[in-house]
Amino acid sequence: MKKKVLIVEDHGDLLEIMKWILEKEGFEVSIASDGAVAWEFIKANPIALLITDYNMPRMNGAELILQVKSEFPDIPIILSSSYLPSDIDLNDKIKYYVVKPYDVEKLIKLIHLILKPS
């Protein structure tokens, strides 16, 4: 059974490229263009992994992470961003952070590591 990954990114080109890459890796991939859309999706659909940008309209990545961790604490999250404000402390909420632009091979290895069978 394919692992379900949700990618949340407001840059459409990057979103589509990441979806394509992860589908080629064998994942079932859903996408959302902002945190509010992602939150509604997560409430209605089980996922194995959330990959979210930080800077997005309507609900940013930090707000989404706080919502997800309060309702679904076992969902692993990768925060990806080129800029994370210094006043944001999500260390107790996320274990994984990748800086954009990111190395796709390293990101894929990280995803496989997170989702490996226990």
C-alpha positions in Angstrom: 0.0 0.0 0.0 1.3 3.4 -1.0 2.1 5.9 1.8 0.1 9.1 1.6 2.0 12.3 1.6 0.5 15.8 1.6 2.6 18.6 0.2 1.6 22.2 1.1 3.2 24.9 -1.0 1.9 28.1 -2.5 4.3 28.1 -5.4 2.4 26.1 -8.0 5.4 25.1 -10.2 7.3 23.7 -7.2 4.2 22.0 -5.9 3.6 20.2 -9.2 7.3 19.2 -9.5 7.4 17.8 -6.0 4.1 15.9 -6.6 5.6 14.4 -9.7 8.9 13.4 -8.1 7.2 11.8 -5.1 4.7 9.9 -7.2 7.7 8.5 -9.2 9.1 7.4 -5.8 6.0 5.4 -5.2 4.1 7.7 -2.8 0.4 8.6 -3.1 0.6 12.4 -3.1 -2.0 15.1 -2.4 -1.4 18.8 -2.7 -2.7 22.0 -1.1 -1.8 25.6 -2.0 -2.1 27.0 1.6 -2.5 25.9 5.2 -6.2 26.4 5.4 -6.9 24.0 2.4 -4.4 21.6 3.9 -6.0 21.6 7.3 -9.4 20.8 5.8 -7.8 18.0 3.8 -6.0 16.5 6.8 -9.2 16.5 8.9 -11.0 14.4 6.2 -8.1 12.2 5.0 -5.5 10.1 6.8 -1.9 10.9 5.8 1.5 9.4 6.6 3.5 12.6 6.2 3.0 16.3 5.9 5.5 18.5 4.0 4.7 22.1 4.4 6.1 25.5 3.4 6.2 28.2 6.0 5.3 31.4 4.1 1.8 30.9 2.7 -1.4 33.0 2.5 -4.4 32.4 4.8 -2.7 30.0 7.2 1.1 29.8 7.3 3.1 26.7 8.0 3.5 27.4 11.8 -0.2 27.8 12.2 -0.8 24.6 10.3 1.8 22.7 12.3 0.2 23.8 15.6 -3.2 22.7 14.4 -2.0 19.3 13.1 0.1 18.5 16.2 -2.9 19.4 18.5 -5.3 17.0 16.7 -3.0 14.5 15.0 0.3 14.4 17.1 1.6 11.3 15.4 1.8 12.7 11.8 5.4 13.5 11.0 6.0 16.9 9.5 8.8 18.3 7.3 8.9 22.1 7.3 10.5 23.5 4.2 11.2 27.1 3.8 13.8 29.6 2.6 13.0 31.9 5.5 11.9 31.1 9.0 11.4 34.1 11.3 13.6 34.0 14.4 10.6 34.5 16.7 9.0 31.2 15.6 9.9 28.3 17.9 8.5 25.0 16.6 11.3 22.8 17.9 8.9 20.9 20.1 6.5 20.3 17.2 8.7 19.3 14.3 11.8 17.2 14.0 12.5 17.8 10.3 13.4 21.1 8.6 14.7 21.5 5.1 16.0 24.8 3.6 14.7 25.8 0.1 16.0 25.5 -2.4 16.6 21.9 -1.3 18.5 19.0 -2.6 15.8 16.7 -3.9 17.8 13.5 -3.4 18.4 14.4 0.3 14.7 15.2 0.7 13.7 11.9 -0.8 16.1 10.1 1.5 14.6 11.9 4.5 11.1 11.0 3.4 12.0 7.3 3.1 13.8 7.4 6.5 10.7 8.9 8.1 8.3 6.5 6.5 10.3 3.3 6.7 8.4 0.4 8.1 9.1 0.0 11.9 
